[in-house]
Amino acid sequence: MNQEERLDVLIDYLTRENPSMAMEANGMDEKISLFRGLCNVRPPENVSDDFLRVQDAFLTEWNESRTITRMEDLQEVEPQVYVWQGDITRLAVDAIVNAANSDFIGCMHPNHHCIDNIIHTRAGVQLRLECADIIQKQGRKEAMGKAKLTKGYNLPAPYVIHTVGPYIDQRGVTPLKEQLLASSYKSCLDVATEKGLTSIAFCCISTGEFNFPNKRAAEIAIETVRTYITETDAHIQVIFNVFTDKDARIYEQLLGHRE
């Protein structure tokens, strides 16, 4: 079964579950977009073993068709710290960090551009099921500044660490919001070191959809990581993953400079 045939099987299964989203899709790009949208809106309900088998085969080949970046491809900008620009789902490190929302089951807006959506799409429906199980067991939404570990499923990274950063509203950045952002970074590092992981890639938590000013967020991220490495003597390698040119310039300017 080739990739397009796998997509046809997956789309057929998902549209039978959700007939309101049935539509014609021609060619790989349209079919991938439809498949992604169907997965995005799908609630965390069990699927058949046959679906998972086809989905995993499709996602494995889809993910591996891109250039995958590994630790040995990166260069330190300071001890144990790296910067890499690109799609975080292309990183084959021990864990990537997902900027989750408090519902914790992944972005449910079809084909949304946020990192939460992209990570869940590339990982597969199993990730939403595991996240839903975590929330069900704890009996409440996820609090800001905490972190939870899940498998990475079909991603190049074997683990995903999910954290809910602070949202910046009309009141702007406050000391509490800065503390919560720092807590997100530290909680992710705690989870990674407790699991014995040797590398972690951070997205730019709370920027973008959550409106945290990019430069201040980067300052907090860098300060928190530097302090953690110094105070804990952790040997974990930390990658700051930036996606936009704006964030790349900010991290380039800030890293390597100490008071």
Number of C-alpha atoms within 10 A of each C-alpha: 9 9 15 14 12 19 21 16 15 22 22 15 15 20 16 12 13 13 10 8 14 15 11 8 15 9 8 13 10 12 19 18 14 23 22 21 19 24 24 23 16 16 14 18 10 10 13 8 9 11 16 16 11 18 19 20 16 21 21 18 13 14 17 13 9 9 9 15 18 14 16 7 8 13 14 13 13 12 13 17 22 19 20 20 14 14 17 27 25 19 23 20 24 22 26 30 28 28 28 24 22 16 15 21 23 29 23 17 15 17 19 14 11 16 24 20 24 20 24 27 25 22 25 23 24 20 23 24 17 16 20 18 14 19 16 11 8 9 9 11 14 20 16 19 20 20 26 19 20 16 17 23 20 27 26 24 22 16 21 26 24 25 29 26 29 26 18 17 10 6 6 11 16 10 8 10 18 16 13 20 27 23 23 25 25 20 19 27 26 17 16 23 17 9 10 12 17 15 21 28 29 23 20 23 27 23 21 12 13 16 17 24 14 17 17 14 19 21 15 17 23 19 15 19 19 16 12 16 18 11 9 10 9 14 15 18 19 22 25 23 24 22 16 12 10 12 19 17 12 16 22 13 11 13 17 11 8 6 2
